[in-house]
Amino acid sequence: MDEKALQEHSKHYSENGLWEKIKKYSKKAGSSAVYAVLLLYYVLQKKEVPKKSKAVILGALGYFILPLDFIPDIAAGIGFTDDIGALVAALWQVSMYIDADVKQQARDRLKSWFGDHVDTSEIDDKLV
């Protein structure tokens, strides 16, 4: 996703919109997508993260929130593929800010929604 696209999608970000999207689609999107969203959300909250990195996060989260994107979220089996791609790309770009505290906050929130046996290794392995 290029800088222009990130700026465009960041217009669609709002904290309320993010929580509503997760609430509505968390089971369909799956725990890995929600974990990626939560990691980005908690990195976004860190004061030391530069504005350019925050813009990347806002662009990816804004794309996730958008109801109409490249592959519609309602498409069975593949609807969140493009969203996950944008989220993972953003995670790679801001991975240096994803520390143990960010991961723990994301896991705690994820467990409250999906239960104690949530596997975060699919995303965690991509951050190494």
Residue, then its C-alpha position, 0 to 999 in steps of 0.5 A: m500500500d503506497e503513501k497516498a493510499l495510506q493517507e486516504h484510508s486513514k480518513h476512515y479511522s476512528e476508535n469507535g469505528l474500529w471497535e464496532k467493526i471488531k464487534k460485528y466481524s471478529k468471529k468472521a475475521g478470526s483471531s489472527a486478524v483481530y490480534a493484528v488490529l489490536l497490536l496496531y491499536y496499542v502501538l498507536q497509543k504509544k507516545e514515542v511512535p513517530k507520526k509517520s508510523k502512526a500514519v501507516i497504522l491509521g491507514a491500515l486500521g482505516y482500511f480494515i474499518l472500510p465496509l467497501d474495500f478491494i475484496p468485500d468483507i462479506a465474501a465467504g472465505i476470502g472477505f478479510t484477505d485484503d484486510i489482513g494483507a494491509l494489517v500485516a504490511a503495517l505490522w512489518q513497518v512498525s514492528m520495532y515498536i511492538d514490545a512485550d507490553v503491546k503484545q500482552q495488552a493485545r493478547d489480554r483483550l483477545k482472550s477476553w473475546f475469544g477465550d484462553h486458548v487463542d493462538t497468536s503464533e501466526i502473527d507473532d511468527k511474522l514479527v520475528 
